[in-house]
């Protein structure tokens, strides 16, 4: 069920009616909102709800027993129960064929044929996201940082809350469960901000991302048929398509959650205005990067290693896992490796300290432009599926083909959108553009929302397009 579909609009209207009409009955309210969330998840494939309910039961029970257990060894065993259950299911559904195919390839190099036929395994939508919700919760209980939740429905609501269920932001129990336990609020200011987020997200997805996809998809699907112009436009188009698509989803999710009285963490903060690669990862997919920092990088030793090699090792492991989290394919691992190299080189050159405070007005424009284009080339690794496609695309970029792409209005429009988006992010470093919009008179904002909805309806006439991060 897509945010940009009539079905979601009807579901959300139902959730709003239930949520705000049952404020005096908080138990019933949470139960019904959890059931609505379950219906949202099961809308495309009903049986997959069993996985969500099953892991919710396991982690709720594990945390409850862990809270009553003082013996460290037993608590560690309980933690392993959760890790094996969650990572086992994630590994089977998402990575089984990947690791098996990789093993077949390795054995094939030695002349051994394993006779492996890939299994037909459906990837449960959102499994990478809700698995990380549950893992962080159990790990935090194990560390003694939060108490174990006593009410199953409250815990299930935290895991299944539908706005963020299938593509984030990744939630932390320490931030969300206290909101479940108190009466939700929605004042005029929050209503204005929430509507602004939803409208902004719809424009990002339907108007900008889907348009840029019409240039990016042909370029990446058939790079050998592209000239330099088509290849460069396609690469820039995908760079901003994935940003508008994913940040648009996050904006809608955060806005819808606020309309129901709950606050989700920000997931993007002007990532293409980053002045360093570490700064980029503080601004891109923030909920994932902070999760990897807190549950992978720091437990490995983080920056507190006795040698620089140890720190580089931790960076490499963290970014490789971040790449693999996105998908079961080697090009995602290569994408993570490229970012690990960026971060390691930056640290070696001392750039980590220089970029620690974020871009800021003092950060040079050329420096931000350099970081941006390095990130652009990693998106090439992210999108291509094999070495042949990568070679064909690189050849097209440098004009090593006989193909000549004639500039069209669509090419010019896409480049203008990308350039304007990049400039807007640079301006966002200096000025709070959202704050300026929110300070406009209410009638002006209402007129703006009406115009946005009109534009969205026009651009959405070809039907709702899925969000890119649904596949992860």
NORUR-V384255 format. One record per pair of residues at least 6 apart in sequence whose C-alpha atoms are under 7 Angstrom apart, sorted by the first residue. I is the first residue (numbers start at 1). J is the second residue. D is the distance in Angstrom with one decimal. If there is no record, write none. Layout:
i & j & d
I & J & D
I & J & D
This chain:
i & j & d
1 & 7 & 6.9
1 & 8 & 6.2
1 & 40 & 6.7
1 & 43 & 6.4
1 & 44 & 6.7
2 & 8 & 6.3
2 & 466 & 6.7
4 & 464 & 5.8
5 & 464 & 5.9
15 & 33 & 6.4
16 & 260 & 6.2
18 & 29 & 6.7
19 & 29 & 6.1
19 & 260 & 6.5
22 & 29 & 5.6
30 & 153 & 6.9
30 & 154 & 6.8
30 & 157 & 6.9
31 & 153 & 6.2
34 & 156 & 6.8
34 & 157 & 5.0
34 & 160 & 6.7
34 & 161 & 6.7
37 & 160 & 5.8
37 & 161 & 5.7
37 & 162 & 4.6
38 & 49 & 7.0
38 & 160 & 6.7
40 & 162 & 6.5
41 & 49 & 6.7
42 & 48 & 6.7
42 & 49 & 5.7
48 & 124 & 6.3
55 & 86 & 6.8
56 & 156 & 6.4
59 & 82 & 6.1
59 & 134 & 6.8
59 & 138 & 6.7
60 & 152 & 6.9
62 & 78 & 6.1
62 & 82 & 6.9
63 & 138 & 6.0
63 & 141 & 6.5
63 & 148 & 5.5
64 & 148 & 5.7
66 & 75 & 5.6
66 & 78 & 6.7
67 & 148 & 6.1
69 & 75 & 6.5
75 & 142 & 6.8
79 & 138 & 7.0
79 & 142 & 7.0
86 & 131 & 6.1
90 & 127 & 6.8
93 & 121 & 6.3
93 & 122 & 6.9
93 & 123 & 5.6
94 & 123 & 6.1
94 & 328 & 6.4
95 & 328 & 5.5
97 & 118 & 5.8
97 & 119 & 6.7
98 & 328 & 5.6
98 & 329 & 6.5
104 & 114 & 6.2
107 & 113 & 6.9
125 & 166 & 6.0
125 & 470 & 6.3
125 & 471 & 6.9
126 & 165 & 6.3
126 & 166 & 3.8
126 & 167 & 5.9
126 & 470 & 6.6
126 & 472 & 6.9
128 & 472 & 6.5
129 & 166 & 6.7
129 & 167 & 6.5
129 & 168 & 6.2
129 & 170 & 6.0
130 & 159 & 6.3
130 & 165 & 6.7
133 & 159 & 6.6
133 & 170 & 6.2
133 & 171 & 5.7
133 & 172 & 6.3
136 & 172 & 6.7
137 & 172 & 6.8
137 & 173 & 5.7
140 & 146 & 5.9
141 & 147 & 5.9
141 & 148 & 6.0
146 & 174 & 6.4
149 & 155 & 6.4
154 & 180 & 6.7
158 & 176 & 6.8
158 & 177 & 6.5
163 & 253 & 4.7
163 & 256 & 6.5
163 & 257 & 6.3
164 & 253 & 5.6
166 & 470 & 6.5
167 & 469 & 6.0
167 & 470 & 6.0
168 & 250 & 6.8
169 & 250 & 6.5
169 & 265 & 6.7
169 & 267 & 6.1
169 & 287 & 5.8
170 & 287 & 5.3
170 & 288 & 6.5
179 & 262 & 6.6
184 & 261 & 4.7
184 & 262 & 6.8
185 & 261 & 5.3
186 & 259 & 6.9
186 & 261 & 5.8
191 & 259 & 6.5
194 & 255 & 4.3
194 & 256 & 6.8
194 & 258 & 5.9
194 & 259 & 6.1
195 & 255 & 6.4
197 & 251 & 5.2
197 & 252 & 6.1
197 & 255 & 5.1
198 & 251 & 6.0
198 & 252 & 4.4
198 & 255 & 5.2
198 & 256 & 6.9
199 & 449 & 6.9
199 & 452 & 6.8
200 & 251 & 7.0
201 & 248 & 3.8
201 & 249 & 6.2
201 & 251 & 4.9
201 & 252 & 5.1
202 & 248 & 6.4
202 & 456 & 7.0
203 & 456 & 6.5
204 & 244 & 4.9
204 & 245 & 6.4
204 & 248 & 5.1
205 & 244 & 5.9
205 & 245 & 4.9
205 & 248 & 5.4
206 & 456 & 6.4
206 & 459 & 6.3
206 & 460 & 6.2
207 & 456 & 6.5
207 & 459 & 5.9
208 & 244 & 6.7
209 & 241 & 4.4
209 & 244 & 5.3
209 & 245 & 5.3
212 & 237 & 5.2
212 & 238 & 6.8
212 & 241 & 5.6
212 & 414 & 6.3
213 & 237 & 6.9
213 & 238 & 6.7
213 & 241 & 6.2
215 & 234 & 5.5
215 & 237 & 6.5
216 & 234 & 4.1
216 & 235 & 6.5
216 & 237 & 5.5
216 & 238 & 5.2
219 & 226 & 6.4
219 & 230 & 6.6
219 & 231 & 5.9
219 & 234 & 5.3
220 & 384 & 6.8
223 & 392 & 5.8
223 & 393 & 5.1
223 & 396 & 6.7
224 & 392 & 5.5
224 & 393 & 6.9
224 & 396 & 6.8
225 & 403 & 6.5
226 & 396 & 6.0
226 & 403 & 6.1
226 & 405 & 6.5
227 & 396 & 5.4
227 & 399 & 6.4
227 & 401 & 6.8
227 & 403 & 4.8
227 & 404 & 4.7
227 & 405 & 4.9
228 & 396 & 5.2
228 & 397 & 4.7
228 & 398 & 6.3
228 & 399 & 5.2
229 & 405 & 5.9
230 & 405 & 5.8
231 & 393 & 6.9
231 & 396 & 5.9
231 & 397 & 5.5
232 & 397 & 6.1
233 & 411 & 6.6
233 & 415 & 6.7
235 & 380 & 6.9
236 & 418 & 6.9
237 & 414 & 6.5
237 & 418 & 6.9
239 & 376 & 6.1
239 & 379 & 6.5
240 & 418 & 6.5
245 & 467 & 6.2
245 & 468 & 6.6
246 & 468 & 6.9
246 & 469 & 6.5
247 & 268 & 6.3
250 & 267 & 6.6
254 & 263 & 6.8
254 & 264 & 5.5
257 & 263 & 6.2
257 & 264 & 6.9
267 & 284 & 6.8
267 & 285 & 5.1
267 & 286 & 4.7
267 & 287 & 5.8
268 & 283 & 5.3
268 & 284 & 5.2
268 & 285 & 5.8
268 & 286 & 6.1
269 & 283 & 4.8
269 & 284 & 6.9
270 & 283 & 6.3
270 & 425 & 5.5
271 & 280 & 5.4
271 & 283 & 4.7
271 & 284 & 5.3
272 & 372 & 5.8
272 & 422 & 6.7
272 & 425 & 6.6
273 & 359 & 6.9
273 & 368 & 6.0
273 & 425 & 5.7
273 & 426 & 5.4
274 & 280 & 5.0
274 & 358 & 6.9
274 & 359 & 5.6
274 & 368 & 5.9
274 & 371 & 7.0
275 & 355 & 6.1
275 & 358 & 6.6
275 & 359 & 4.7
275 & 363 & 6.5
275 & 367 & 6.1
275 & 368 & 4.7
275 & 371 & 6.5
276 & 355 & 5.5
276 & 371 & 6.1
277 & 342 & 6.6
277 & 343 & 6.0
277 & 371 & 6.7
278 & 343 & 6.4
278 & 352 & 6.6
279 & 355 & 6.2
279 & 356 & 6.8
279 & 358 & 5.7
281 & 289 & 6.3
292 & 318 & 6.6
296 & 318 & 6.2
297 & 314 & 5.9
297 & 315 & 7.0
297 & 318 & 5.8
300 & 314 & 6.3
302 & 311 & 6.2
302 & 314 & 6.3
303 & 311 & 5.6
305 & 311 & 5.9
312 & 344 & 6.0
315 & 340 & 5.9
316 & 337 & 6.7
316 & 340 & 5.2
319 & 336 & 4.9
319 & 337 & 6.4
319 & 339 & 6.8
319 & 340 & 5.6
320 & 333 & 5.5
320 & 336 & 4.8
320 & 337 & 5.7
322 & 336 & 6.3
323 & 332 & 4.9
323 & 333 & 4.8
323 & 335 & 6.1
323 & 336 & 4.3
324 & 332 & 5.8
324 & 333 & 5.4
326 & 332 & 6.6
326 & 472 & 5.2
327 & 472 & 5.9
331 & 381 & 5.9
331 & 382 & 6.0
331 & 384 & 7.0
331 & 385 & 6.1
331 & 386 & 7.0
332 & 382 & 5.6
334 & 381 & 6.8
335 & 378 & 5.9
335 & 381 & 5.4
335 & 382 & 5.5
338 & 378 & 6.7
346 & 352 & 6.0
360 & 429 & 6.1
361 & 429 & 6.8
361 & 430 & 6.3
384 & 390 & 5.9
395 & 401 & 6.5
